[in-house]
């Protein structure tokens, strides 16, 4: 995972309980916590429902990404 993770990581919060559990397990792992983006606080989480594939949702995401990155 460390070979592929960028300097920023974007996560869409899952709706499905199984996917939520898998995401939490990943985020509690040693591998995850040793990623440079995680150590530097450059992980951004977004609501998957708002980040759907329709044009309005994509527009929202394009506006929201920069806001999150400057916080």
N, CA, C, O and CB atoms as a CASP TS submission, in Angstrom:
PFRMAT TS
TARGET T0000
AUTHOR 0000-0000-0000
METHOD Language model
MODEL 1
PARENT N/A
ATOM      1  N   UNK     1       0.815  -1.186   0.000  1.00  0.00           N
ATOM      2  CA  UNK     1       0.000   0.000   0.000  1.00  0.00           C
ATOM      3  C   UNK     1       0.867   1.261   0.000  1.00  0.00           C
ATOM      4  O   UNK     1       0.532   2.245  -0.659  1.00  0.00           O
ATOM      5  CB  UNK     1      -0.932  -0.008   1.199  1.00  0.00           C
ATOM      6  N   UNK     2       1.944   1.234   0.714  1.00  0.00           N
ATOM      7  CA  UNK     2       2.822   2.404   0.782  1.00  0.00           C
ATOM      8  C   UNK     2       3.397   2.773  -0.584  1.00  0.00           C
ATOM      9  O   UNK     2       3.711   3.938  -0.828  1.00  0.00           O
ATOM     10  CB  UNK     2       3.955   2.148   1.763  1.00  0.00           C
ATOM     11  N   UNK     3       3.537   1.808  -1.461  1.00  0.00           N
ATOM     12  CA  UNK     3       4.066   2.076  -2.798  1.00  0.00           C
ATOM     13  C   UNK     3       3.073   2.829  -3.663  1.00  0.00           C
ATOM     14  O   UNK     3       3.471   3.506  -4.611  1.00  0.00           O
ATOM     15  CB  UNK     3       4.452   0.782  -3.477  1.00  0.00           C
ATOM     16  N   UNK     4       1.788   2.725  -3.355  1.00  0.00           N
ATOM     17  CA  UNK     4       0.757   3.302  -4.208  1.00  0.00           C
ATOM     18  C   UNK     4       0.077   4.534  -3.619  1.00  0.00           C
ATOM     19  O   UNK     4      -0.522   5.315  -4.358  1.00  0.00           O
ATOM     20  CB  UNK     4      -0.272   2.273  -4.498  1.00  0.00           C
ATOM     21  N   UNK     5       0.156   4.717  -2.338  1.00  0.00           N
ATOM     22  CA  UNK     5      -0.520   5.850  -1.695  1.00  0.00           C
ATOM     23  C   UNK     5       0.192   7.145  -2.048  1.00  0.00           C
ATOM     24  O   UNK     5       1.421   7.221  -2.032  1.00  0.00           O
ATOM     25  CB  UNK     5      -0.570   5.665  -0.159  1.00  0.00           C
ATOM     26  N   UNK     6      -0.599   8.158  -2.366  1.00  0.00           N
ATOM     27  CA  UNK     6      -0.036   9.458  -2.701  1.00  0.00           C
ATOM     28  C   UNK     6       0.222  10.295  -1.461  1.00  0.00           C
ATOM     29  O   UNK     6       0.122   9.807  -0.335  1.00  0.00           O
ATOM     30  CB  UNK     6      -0.958  10.202  -3.641  1.00  0.00           C
ATOM     31  N   UNK     7       0.555  11.559  -1.680  1.00  0.00           N
ATOM     32  CA  UNK     7       0.813  12.437  -0.544  1.00  0.00           C
ATOM     33  C   UNK     7      -0.486  12.958   0.073  1.00  0.00           C
ATOM     34  O   UNK     7      -0.471  13.597   1.124  1.00  0.00           O
ATOM     35  CB  UNK     7       1.691  13.606  -0.974  1.00  0.00           C
ATOM     36  N   UNK     8      -1.608  12.677  -0.593  1.00  0.00           N
ATOM     37  CA  UNK     8      -2.935  12.957  -0.059  1.00  0.00           C
ATOM     38  C   UNK     8      -3.822  11.752  -0.360  1.00  0.00           C
ATOM     39  O   UNK     8      -3.680  11.116  -1.405  1.00  0.00           O
ATOM     40  CB  UNK     8      -3.535  14.276  -0.669  1.00  0.00           C
ATOM     41  N   UNK     9      -4.736  11.442   0.554  1.00  0.00           N
ATOM     42  CA  UNK     9      -5.633  10.306   0.366  1.00  0.00           C
ATOM     43  C   UNK     9      -7.063  10.799   0.544  1.00  0.00           C
ATOM     44  O   UNK     9      -7.380  11.505   1.501  1.00  0.00           O
ATOM     45  CB  UNK     9      -5.307   9.145   1.367  1.00  0.00           C
ATOM     46  N   UNK    10      -7.920  10.411  -0.400  1.00  0.00           N
ATOM     47  CA  UNK    10      -9.326  10.788  -0.371  1.00  0.00           C
ATOM     48  C   UNK    10     -10.153   9.528  -0.178  1.00  0.00           C
ATOM     49  O   UNK    10      -9.980   8.545  -0.898  1.00  0.00           O
ATOM     50  CB  UNK    10      -9.741  11.537  -1.673  1.00  0.00           C
ATOM     51  N   UNK    11     -11.051   9.563   0.796  1.00  0.00           N
ATOM     52  CA  UNK    11     -11.881   8.403   1.114  1.00  0.00           C
ATOM     53  C   UNK    11     -13.343   8.815   1.035  1.00  0.00           C
ATOM     54  O   UNK    11     -13.750   9.850   1.561  1.00  0.00           O
ATOM     55  CB  UNK    11     -11.538   7.830   2.525  1.00  0.00           C
ATOM     56  N   UNK    12     -14.120   7.975   0.362  1.00  0.00           N
ATOM     57  CA  UNK    12     -15.566   8.166   0.349  1.00  0.00           C
ATOM     58  C   UNK    12     -16.142   7.286   1.450  1.00  0.00           C
ATOM     59  O   UNK    12     -15.971   6.067   1.422  1.00  0.00           O
ATOM     60  CB  UNK    12     -16.193   7.818  -1.061  1.00  0.00           C
ATOM     61  N   UNK    13     -16.820   7.890   2.415  1.00  0.00           N
ATOM     62  CA  UNK    13     -17.414   7.137   3.519  1.00  0.00           C
ATOM     63  C   UNK    13     -18.490   6.204   2.980  1.00  0.00           C
ATOM     64  O   UNK    13     -19.440   6.643   2.333  1.00  0.00           O
ATOM     65  CB  UNK    13     -18.007   8.092   4.587  1.00  0.00           C
ATOM     66  N   UNK    14     -18.333   4.939   3.249  1.00  0.00           N
ATOM     67  CA  UNK    14     -19.250   3.917   2.737  1.00  0.00           C
ATOM     68  C   UNK    14     -20.599   3.953   3.430  1.00  0.00           C
ATOM     69  O   UNK    14     -20.713   4.381   4.578  1.00  0.00           O
ATOM     70  CB  UNK    14     -18.640   2.544   2.895  1.00  0.00           C
ATOM     71  N   UNK    15     -21.622   3.496   2.715  1.00  0.00           N
ATOM     72  CA  UNK    15     -22.962   3.380   3.269  1.00  0.00           C
ATOM     73  C   UNK    15     -23.160   1.979   3.849  1.00  0.00           C
ATOM     74  O   UNK    15     -23.736   1.818   4.925  1.00  0.00           O
ATOM     75  CB  UNK    15     -24.029   3.684   2.189  1.00  0.00           C
ATOM     76  N   UNK    16     -22.681   0.980   3.131  1.00  0.00           N
ATOM     77  CA  UNK    16     -22.805  -0.416   3.531  1.00  0.00           C
ATOM     78  C   UNK    16     -22.015  -0.687   4.812  1.00  0.00           C
ATOM     79  O   UNK    16     -20.865  -0.262   4.932  1.00  0.00           O
ATOM     80  CB  UNK    16     -22.326  -1.339   2.404  1.00  0.00           C
ATOM     81  N   UNK    17     -22.627  -1.394   5.772  1.00  0.00           N
ATOM     82  CA  UNK    17     -21.967  -1.657   7.056  1.00  0.00           C
ATOM     83  C   UNK    17     -20.689  -2.468   6.892  1.00  0.00           C
ATOM     84  O   UNK    17     -19.699  -2.208   7.576  1.00  0.00           O
ATOM     85  CB  UNK    17     -22.914  -2.387   7.991  1.00  0.00           C
ATOM     86  N   UNK    18     -20.701  -3.441   6.000  1.00  0.00           N
ATOM     87  CA  UNK    18     -19.502  -4.243   5.778  1.00  0.00           C
ATOM     88  C   UNK    18     -18.352  -3.405   5.257  1.00  0.00           C
ATOM     89  O   UNK    18     -17.208  -3.571   5.678  1.00  0.00           O
ATOM     90  CB  UNK    18     -19.794  -5.366   4.812  1.00  0.00           C
ATOM     91  N   UNK    19     -18.663  -2.504   4.337  1.00  0.00           N
ATOM     92  CA  UNK    19     -17.635  -1.616   3.795  1.00  0.00           C
ATOM     93  C   UNK    19     -17.146  -0.635   4.854  1.00  0.00           C
ATOM     94  O   UNK    19     -15.960  -0.308   4.904  1.00  0.00           O
ATOM     95  CB  UNK    19     -18.175  -0.853   2.580  1.00  0.00           C
ATOM     96  N   UNK    20     -18.059  -0.169   5.699  1.00  0.00           N
ATOM     97  CA  UNK    20     -17.659   0.726   6.787  1.00  0.00           C
ATOM     98  C   UNK    20     -16.690   0.023   7.727  1.00  0.00           C
ATOM     99  O   UNK    20     -15.693   0.603   8.156  1.00  0.00           O
ATOM    100  CB  UNK    20     -18.891   1.220   7.567  1.00  0.00           C
ATOM    101  N   UNK    21     -16.991  -1.229   8.042  1.00  0.00           N
ATOM    102  CA  UNK    21     -16.133  -1.999   8.941  1.00  0.00           C
ATOM    103  C   UNK    21     -14.764  -2.234   8.311  1.00  0.00           C
ATOM    104  O   UNK    21     -13.742  -2.112   8.986  1.00  0.00           O
ATOM    105  CB  UNK    21     -16.791  -3.342   9.295  1.00  0.00           C
ATOM    106  N   UNK    22     -14.738  -2.569   7.028  1.00  0.00           N
ATOM    107  CA  UNK    22     -13.468  -2.779   6.337  1.00  0.00           C
ATOM    108  C   UNK    22     -12.620  -1.514   6.333  1.00  0.00           C
ATOM    109  O   UNK    22     -11.405  -1.564   6.523  1.00  0.00           O
ATOM    110  CB  UNK    22     -13.714  -3.244   4.906  1.00  0.00           C
ATOM    111  N   UNK    23     -13.277  -0.385   6.114  1.00  0.00           N
ATOM    112  CA  UNK    23     -12.563   0.896   6.112  1.00  0.00           C
ATOM    113  C   UNK    23     -11.980   1.186   7.485  1.00  0.00           C
ATOM    114  O   UNK    23     -10.830   1.612   7.592  1.00  0.00           O
ATOM    115  CB  UNK    23     -13.497   2.039   5.682  1.00  0.00           C
ATOM    116  N   UNK    24     -12.752   0.963   8.525  1.00  0.00           N
ATOM    117  CA  UNK    24     -12.266   1.199   9.880  1.00  0.00           C
ATOM    118  C   UNK    24     -11.108   0.262  10.236  1.00  0.00           C
ATOM    119  O   UNK    24     -10.141   0.676  10.875  1.00  0.00           O
ATOM    120  CB  UNK    24     -13.406   1.026  10.882  1.00  0.00           C
ATOM    121  N   UNK    25     -11.214  -0.993   9.820  1.00  0.00           N
ATOM    122  CA  UNK    25     -10.115  -1.940  10.065  1.00  0.00           C
ATOM    123  C   UNK    25      -8.843  -1.464   9.365  1.00  0.00           C
ATOM    124  O   UNK    25      -7.757  -1.503   9.944  1.00  0.00           O
ATOM    125  CB  UNK    25     -10.497  -3.364   9.576  1.00  0.00           C
ATOM    126  N   UNK    26      -8.984  -1.019   8.129  1.00  0.00           N
ATOM    127  CA  UNK    26      -7.829  -0.497   7.405  1.00  0.00           C
ATOM    128  C   UNK    26      -7.228   0.690   8.130  1.00  0.00           C
ATOM    129  O   UNK    26      -6.012   0.773   8.307  1.00  0.00           O
ATOM    130  CB  UNK    26      -8.220  -0.102   5.986  1.00  0.00           C
ATOM    131  N   UNK    27      -8.094   1.617   8.552  1.00  0.00           N
ATOM    132  CA  UNK    27      -7.607   2.844   9.178  1.00  0.00           C
ATOM    133  C   UNK    27      -7.039   2.619  10.580  1.00  0.00           C
ATOM    134  O   UNK    27      -6.410   3.516  11.141  1.00  0.00           O
ATOM    135  CB  UNK    27      -8.722   3.854   9.246  1.00  0.00           C
ATOM    136  N   UNK    28      -7.249   1.455  11.137  1.00  0.00           N
ATOM    137  CA  UNK    28      -6.645   1.113  12.428  1.00  0.00           C
ATOM    138  C   UNK    28      -5.390   0.256  12.270  1.00  0.00           C
ATOM    139  O   UNK    28      -4.778  -0.131  13.265  1.00  0.00           O
ATOM    140  CB  UNK    28      -7.656   0.383  13.298  1.00  0.00           C
ATOM    141  N   UNK    29      -5.010  -0.037  11.050  1.00  0.00           N
ATOM    142  CA  UNK    29      -3.867  -0.924  10.815  1.00  0.00           C
ATOM    143  C   UNK    29      -2.535  -0.170  10.913  1.00  0.00           C
ATOM    144  O   UNK    29      -2.475   1.047  10.740  1.00  0.00           O
ATOM    145  CB  UNK    29      -3.990  -1.587   9.437  1.00  0.00           C
ATOM    146  N   UNK    30      -1.504  -0.907  11.188  1.00  0.00           N
ATOM    147  CA  UNK    30      -0.151  -0.347  11.270  1.00  0.00           C
ATOM    148  C   UNK    30       0.280   0.202   9.914  1.00  0.00           C
ATOM    149  O   UNK    30       0.881   1.273   9.830  1.00  0.00           O
ATOM    150  CB  UNK    30       0.853  -1.414  11.758  1.00  0.00           C
ATOM    151  N   UNK    31      -0.031  -0.540   8.857  1.00  0.00           N
ATOM    152  CA  UNK    31       0.345  -0.104   7.505  1.00  0.00           C
ATOM    153  C   UNK    31      -0.264   1.263   7.213  1.00  0.00           C
ATOM    154  O   UNK    31       0.430   2.169   6.751  1.00  0.00           O
ATOM    155  CB  UNK    31      -0.115  -1.140   6.439  1.00  0.00           C
ATOM    156  N   UNK    32      -1.556   1.412   7.482  1.00  0.00           N
ATOM    157  CA  UNK    32      -2.249   2.681   7.243  1.00  0.00           C
ATOM    158  C   UNK    32      -1.619   3.802   8.055  1.00  0.00           C
ATOM    159  O   UNK    32      -1.316   4.870   7.523  1.00  0.00           O
ATOM    160  CB  UNK    32      -3.741   2.556   7.587  1.00  0.00           C
ATOM    161  N   UNK    33      -1.427   3.559   9.323  1.00  0.00           N
ATOM    162  CA  UNK    33      -0.918   4.599  10.215  1.00  0.00           C
ATOM    163  C   UNK    33       0.525   4.992   9.945  1.00  0.00           C
ATOM    164  O   UNK    33       0.992   6.007  10.461  1.00  0.00           O
ATOM    165  CB  UNK    33      -1.042   4.147  11.625  1.00  0.00           C
ATOM    166  N   UNK    34       1.238   4.208   9.146  1.00  0.00           N
ATOM    167  CA  UNK    34       2.610   4.555   8.782  1.00  0.00           C
ATOM    168  C   UNK    34       2.715   5.236   7.423  1.00  0.00           C
ATOM    169  O   UNK    34       3.812   5.587   6.988  1.00  0.00           O
ATOM    170  CB  UNK    34       3.463   3.321   8.787  1.00  0.00           C
ATOM    171  N   UNK    35       1.588   5.423   6.753  1.00  0.00           N
ATOM    172  CA  UNK    35       1.622   6.129   5.471  1.00  0.00           C
ATOM    173  C   UNK    35       1.929   7.605   5.709  1.00  0.00           C
ATOM    174  O   UNK    35       1.375   8.206   6.630  1.00  0.00           O
ATOM    175  CB  UNK    35       0.274   5.967   4.711  1.00  0.00           C
ATOM    176  N   UNK    36       2.801   8.199   4.895  1.00  0.00           N
ATOM    177  CA  UNK    36       3.131   9.617   5.079  1.00  0.00           C
ATOM    178  C   UNK    36       1.913  10.537   5.071  1.00  0.00           C
ATOM    179  O   UNK    36       1.847  11.465   5.877  1.00  0.00           O
ATOM    180  CB  UNK    36       4.084  10.054   4.005  1.00  0.00           C
ATOM    181  N   UNK    37       0.946  10.305   4.181  1.00  0.00           N
ATOM    182  CA  UNK    37      -0.245  11.161   4.128  1.00  0.00           C
ATOM    183  C   UNK    37      -1.024  11.089   5.437  1.00  0.00           C
ATOM    184  O   UNK    37      -1.555  12.100   5.896  1.00  0.00           O
ATOM    185  CB  UNK    37      -1.151  10.754   2.952  1.00  0.00           C
ATOM    186  N   UNK    38      -1.097   9.914   6.036  1.00  0.00           N
ATOM    187  CA  UNK    38      -1.805   9.742   7.305  1.00  0.00           C
ATOM    188  C   UNK    38      -1.041  10.460   8.415  1.00  0.00           C
ATOM    189  O   UNK    38      -1.633  11.184   9.215  1.00  0.00           O
ATOM    190  CB  UNK    38      -1.978   8.233   7.646  1.00  0.00           C
ATOM    191  N   UNK    39       0.259  10.259   8.459  1.00  0.00           N
ATOM    192  CA  UNK    39       1.085  10.906   9.487  1.00  0.00           C
ATOM    193  C   UNK    39       1.005  12.431   9.405  1.00  0.00           C
ATOM    194  O   UNK    39       1.079  13.119  10.422  1.00  0.00           O
ATOM    195  CB  UNK    39       2.543  10.459   9.351  1.00  0.00           C
ATOM    196  N   UNK    40       0.850  12.956   8.172  1.00  0.00           N
ATOM    197  CA  UNK    40       0.810  14.405   7.983  1.00  0.00           C
ATOM    198  C   UNK    40      -0.604  14.975   8.030  1.00  0.00           C
ATOM    199  O   UNK    40      -0.800  16.168   7.800  1.00  0.00           O
ATOM    200  CB  UNK    40       1.448  14.764   6.670  1.00  0.00           C
ATOM    201  N   UNK    41      -1.588  14.129   8.328  1.00  0.00           N
ATOM    202  CA  UNK    41      -2.965  14.602   8.431  1.00  0.00           C
ATOM    203  C   UNK    41      -3.582  14.991   7.101  1.00  0.00           C
ATOM    204  O   UNK    41      -4.430  15.881   7.043  1.00  0.00           O
ATOM    205  CB  UNK    41      -3.025  15.764   9.351  1.00  0.00           C
ATOM    206  N   UNK    42      -3.164  14.336   6.043  1.00  0.00           N
ATOM    207  CA  UNK    42      -3.663  14.672   4.708  1.00  0.00           C
ATOM    208  C   UNK    42      -4.575  13.575   4.162  1.00  0.00           C
ATOM    209  O   UNK    42      -4.429  13.124   3.026  1.00  0.00           O
ATOM    210  CB  UNK    42      -2.493  14.906   3.747  1.00  0.00           C
ATOM    211  N   UNK    43      -5.512  13.164   5.002  1.00  0.00           N
ATOM    212  CA  UNK    43      -6.545  12.203   4.611  1.00  0.00           C
ATOM    213  C   UNK    43      -7.867  12.950   4.671  1.00  0.00           C
ATOM    214  O   UNK    43      -8.198  13.571   5.682  1.00  0.00           O
ATOM    215  CB  UNK    43      -6.554  10.915   5.546  1.00  0.00           C
ATOM    216  N   UNK    44      -8.617  12.884   3.581  1.00  0.00           N
ATOM    217  CA  UNK    44      -9.860  13.636   3.457  1.00  0.00           C
ATOM    218  C   UNK    44     -11.013  12.670   3.230  1.00  0.00           C
ATOM    219  O   UNK    44     -10.973  11.839   2.323  1.00  0.00           O
ATOM    220  CB  UNK    44      -9.773  14.666   2.304  1.00  0.00           C
ATOM    221  N   UNK    45     -12.036  12.787   4.060  1.00  0.00           N
ATOM    222  CA  UNK    45     -13.188  11.876   3.969  1.00  0.00           C
ATOM    223  C   UNK    45     -14.406  12.658   3.496  1.00  0.00           C
ATOM    224  O   UNK    45     -14.659  13.784   3.924  1.00  0.00           O
ATOM    225  CB  UNK    45     -13.476  11.189   5.345  1.00  0.00           C
ATOM    226  N   UNK    46     -15.151  12.019   2.597  1.00  0.00           N
ATOM    227  CA  UNK    46     -16.338  12.634   2.022  1.00  0.00           C
ATOM    228  C   UNK    46     -17.492  11.651   2.049  1.00  0.00           C
ATOM    229  O   UNK    46     -17.295  10.437   2.009  1.00  0.00           O
ATOM    230  CB  UNK    46     -16.067  13.109   0.588  1.00  0.00           C
ATOM    231  N   UNK    47     -18.689  12.186   2.117  1.00  0.00           N
ATOM    232  CA  UNK    47     -19.904  11.392   2.101  1.00  0.00           C
ATOM    233  C   UNK    47     -20.108  10.826   0.696  1.00  0.00           C
ATOM    234  O   UNK    47     -20.223  11.592  -0.261  1.00  0.00           O
ATOM    235  CB  UNK    47     -21.130  12.240   2.545  1.00  0.00           C
ATOM    236  N   UNK    48     -20.154   9.513   0.556  1.00  0.00           N
ATOM    237  CA  UNK    48     -20.282   8.871  -0.750  1.00  0.00           C
ATOM    238  C   UNK    48     -21.609   9.225  -1.426  1.00  0.00           C
ATOM    239  O   UNK    48     -21.684   9.263  -2.654  1.00  0.00           O
ATOM    240  CB  UNK    48     -20.160   7.355  -0.603  1.00  0.00           C
ATOM    241  N   UNK    49     -22.639   9.479  -0.645  1.00  0.00           N
ATOM    242  CA  UNK    49     -23.929   9.838  -1.220  1.00  0.00           C
ATOM    243  C   UNK    49     -23.835  11.188  -1.929  1.00  0.00           C
ATOM    244  O   UNK    49     -24.403  11.362  -3.007  1.00  0.00           O
ATOM    245  CB  UNK    49     -25.017   9.876  -0.130  1.00  0.00           C
ATOM    246  N   UNK    50     -23.130  12.130  -1.339  1.00  0.00           N
ATOM    247  CA  UNK    50     -22.962  13.445  -1.957  1.00  0.00           C
ATOM    248  C   UNK    50     -21.985  13.397  -3.130  1.00  0.00           C
ATOM    249  O   UNK    50     -22.034  14.251  -4.015  1.00  0.00           O
ATOM    250  CB  UNK    50     -22.478  14.456  -0.921  1.00  0.00           C
ATOM    251  N   UNK    51     -21.107  12.411  -3.137  1.00  0.00           N
ATOM    252  CA  UNK    51     -20.077  12.312  -4.175  1.00  0.00           C
ATOM    253  C   UNK    51     -20.466  11.284  -5.234  1.00  0.00           C
ATOM    254  O   UNK    51     -19.612  10.559  -5.746  1.00  0.00           O
ATOM    255  CB  UNK    51     -18.721  11.942  -3.552  1.00  0.00           C
ATOM    256  N   UNK    52     -21.727  11.224  -5.554  1.00  0.00           N
ATOM    257  CA  UNK    52     -22.246  10.302  -6.555  1.00  0.00           C
ATOM    258  C   UNK    52     -21.687  10.663  -7.931  1.00  0.00           C
ATOM    259  O   UNK    52     -20.863  11.569  -8.054  1.00  0.00           O
ATOM    260  CB  UNK    52     -23.792  10.326  -6.570  1.00  0.00           C
ATOM    261  N   UNK    53     -22.136   9.954  -8.958  1.00  0.00           N
ATOM    262  CA  UNK    53     -21.574  10.172 -10.286  1.00  0.00           C
ATOM    263  C   UNK    53     -22.370  11.154 -11.143  1.00  0.00           C
ATOM    264  O   UNK    53     -22.055  11.330 -12.320  1.00  0.00           O
ATOM    265  CB  UNK    53     -21.475   8.869 -11.000  1.00  0.00           C
ATOM    266  N   UNK    54     -23.388  11.794 -10.582  1.00  0.00           N
ATOM    267  CA  UNK    54     -24.136  12.762 -11.386  1.00  0.00           C
ATOM    268  C   UNK    54     -23.407  14.103 -11.421  1.00  0.00           C
ATOM    269  O   UNK    54     -22.516  14.353 -10.609  1.00  0.00           O
ATOM    270  CB  UNK    54     -25.563  12.942 -10.828  1.00  0.00           C
ATOM    271  N   UNK    55     -23.783  14.950 -12.348  1.00  0.00           N
ATOM    272  CA  UNK    55     -23.083  16.223 -12.564  1.00  0.00           C
ATOM    273  C   UNK    55     -23.130  17.138 -11.343  1.00  0.00           C
ATOM    274  O   UNK    55     -22.130  17.774 -11.010  1.00  0.00           O
ATOM    275  CB  UNK    55     -23.681  16.943 -13.756  1.00  0.00           C
ATOM    276  N   UNK    56     -24.275  17.211 -10.677  1.00  0.00           N
ATOM    277  CA  UNK    56     -24.408  18.074  -9.502  1.00  0.00           C
ATOM    278  C   UNK    56     -23.481  17.609  -8.381  1.00  0.00           C
ATOM    279  O   UNK    56     -22.832  18.424  -7.725  1.00  0.00           O
ATOM    280  CB  UNK    56     -25.867  18.095  -9.011  1.00  0.00           C
ATOM    281  N   UNK    57     -23.424  16.306  -8.168  1.00  0.00           N
ATOM    282  CA  UNK    57     -22.555  15.758  -7.120  1.00  0.00           C
ATOM    283  C   UNK    57     -21.090  15.992  -7.444  1.00  0.00           C
ATOM    284  O   UNK    57     -20.295  16.316  -6.562  1.00  0.00           O
ATOM    285  CB  UNK    57     -22.814  14.261  -6.934  1.00  0.00           C
ATOM    286  N   UNK    58     -20.742  15.831  -8.681  1.00  0.00           N
ATOM    287  CA  UNK    58     -19.338  16.070  -9.065  1.00  0.00           C
ATOM    288  C   UNK    58     -18.963  17.530  -8.903  1.00  0.00           C
ATOM    289  O   UNK    58     -17.848  17.844  -8.488  1.00  0.00           O
ATOM    290  CB  UNK    58     -19.092  15.632 -10.513  1.00  0.00           C
ATOM    291  N   UNK    59     -19.878  18.418  -9.225  1.00  0.00           N
ATOM    292  CA  UNK    59     -19.634  19.845  -9.026  1.00  0.00           C
ATOM    293  C   UNK    59     -19.419  20.134  -7.542  1.00  0.00           C
ATOM    294  O   UNK    59     -18.520  20.891  -7.177  1.00  0.00           O
ATOM    295  CB  UNK    59     -20.811  20.686  -9.578  1.00  0.00           C
ATOM    296  N   UNK    60     -20.252  19.527  -6.681  1.00  0.00           N
ATOM    297  CA  UNK    60     -20.105  19.696  -5.232  1.00  0.00           C
ATOM    298  C   UNK    60     -18.720  19.222  -4.787  1.00  0.00           C
ATOM    299  O   UNK    60     -18.037  19.898  -4.017  1.00  0.00           O
ATOM    300  CB  UNK    60     -21.214  18.916  -4.471  1.00  0.00           C
ATOM    301  N   UNK    61     -18.322  18.059  -5.281  1.00  0.00           N
ATOM    302  CA  UNK    61     -17.040  17.495  -4.888  1.00  0.00           C
ATOM    303  C   UNK    61     -15.881  18.385  -5.346  1.00  0.00           C
ATOM    304  O   UNK    61     -14.916  18.575  -4.605  1.00  0.00           O
ATOM    305  CB  UNK    61     -16.885  16.088  -5.463  1.00  0.00           C
ATOM    306  N   UNK    62     -15.970  18.921  -6.546  1.00  0.00           N
ATOM    307  CA  UNK    62     -14.918  19.812  -7.041  1.00  0.00           C
ATOM    308  C   UNK    62     -14.809  21.084  -6.199  1.00  0.00           C
ATOM    309  O   UNK    62     -13.721  21.643  -6.060  1.00  0.00           O
ATOM    310  CB  UNK    62     -15.185  20.177  -8.501  1.00  0.00           C
ATOM    311  N   UNK    63     -15.912  21.536  -5.647  1.00  0.00           N
ATOM    312  CA  UNK    63     -15.879  22.711  -4.770  1.00  0.00           C
ATOM    313  C   UNK    63     -15.410  22.349  -3.366  1.00  0.00           C
ATOM    314  O   UNK    63     -14.749  23.147  -2.702  1.00  0.00           O
ATOM    315  CB  UNK    63     -17.261  23.361  -4.704  1.00  0.00           C
ATOM    316  N   UNK    64     -15.750  21.154  -2.920  1.00  0.00           N
ATOM    317  CA  UNK    64     -15.444  20.729  -1.556  1.00  0.00           C
ATOM    318  C   UNK    64     -13.985  20.307  -1.377  1.00  0.00           C
ATOM    319  O   UNK    64     -13.401  20.556  -0.322  1.00  0.00           O
ATOM    320  CB  UNK    64     -16.351  19.587  -1.164  1.00  0.00           C
ATOM    321  N   UNK    65     -13.397  19.683  -2.371  1.00  0.00           N
ATOM    322  CA  UNK    65     -12.006  19.206  -2.259  1.00  0.00           C
ATOM    323  C   UNK    65     -11.034  20.310  -1.851  1.00  0.00           C
ATOM    324  O   UNK    65     -10.295  20.130  -0.883  1.00  0.00           O
ATOM    325  CB  UNK    65     -11.557  18.604  -3.580  1.00  0.00           C
ATOM    326  N   UNK    66     -11.004  21.443  -2.550  1.00  0.00           N
ATOM    327  CA  UNK    66     -10.053  22.497  -2.131  1.00  0.00           C
ATOM    328  C   UNK    66     -10.317  23.011  -0.719  1.00  0.00           C
ATOM    329  O   UNK    66      -9.378  23.318   0.016  1.00  0.00           O
ATOM    330  CB  UNK    66     -10.112  23.665  -3.103  1.00  0.00           C
ATOM    331  N   UNK    67     -11.590  23.106  -0.336  1.00  0.00           N
ATOM    332  CA  UNK    67     -11.917  23.581   1.013  1.00  0.00           C
ATOM    333  C   UNK    67     -11.314  22.668   2.064  1.00  0.00           C
ATOM    334  O   UNK    67     -10.746  23.135   3.052  1.00  0.00           O
ATOM    335  CB  UNK    67     -13.438  23.670   1.204  1.00  0.00           C
ATOM    336  N   UNK    68     -11.438  21.369   1.851  1.00  0.00           N
ATOM    337  CA  UNK    68     -10.909  20.404   2.813  1.00  0.00           C
ATOM    338  C   UNK    68      -9.388  20.429   2.852  1.00  0.00           C
ATOM    339  O   UNK    68      -8.781  20.274   3.911  1.00  0.00           O
ATOM    340  CB  UNK    68     -11.396  19.001   2.475  1.00  0.00           C
ATOM    341  N   UNK    69      -8.782  20.625   1.696  1.00  0.00           N
ATOM    342  CA  UNK    69      -7.324  20.560   1.623  1.00  0.00           C
ATOM    343  C   UNK    69      -6.638  21.748   2.291  1.00  0.00           C
ATOM    344  O   UNK    69      -5.493  21.632   2.726  1.00  0.00           O
ATOM    345  CB  UNK    69      -6.892  20.479   0.184  1.00  0.00           C
ATOM    346  N   UNK    70      -7.325  22.892   2.380  1.00  0.00           N
ATOM    347  CA  UNK    70      -6.676  24.046   3.016  1.00  0.00           C
ATOM    348  C   UNK    70      -6.923  24.120   4.524  1.00  0.00           C
ATOM    349  O   UNK    70      -6.381  24.991   5.205  1.00  0.00           O
ATOM    350  CB  UNK    70      -7.160  25.324   2.368  1.00  0.00           C
ATOM    351  N   UNK    71      -7.742  23.204   5.037  1.00  0.00           N
ATOM    352  CA  UNK    71      -7.997  23.184   6.483  1.00  0.00           C
ATOM    353  C   UNK    71      -6.848  22.562   7.220  1.00  0.00           C
ATOM    354  O   UNK    71      -6.885  22.459   8.446  1.00  0.00           O
ATOM    355  CB  UNK    71      -9.280  22.433   6.800  1.00  0.00           C
TER
END
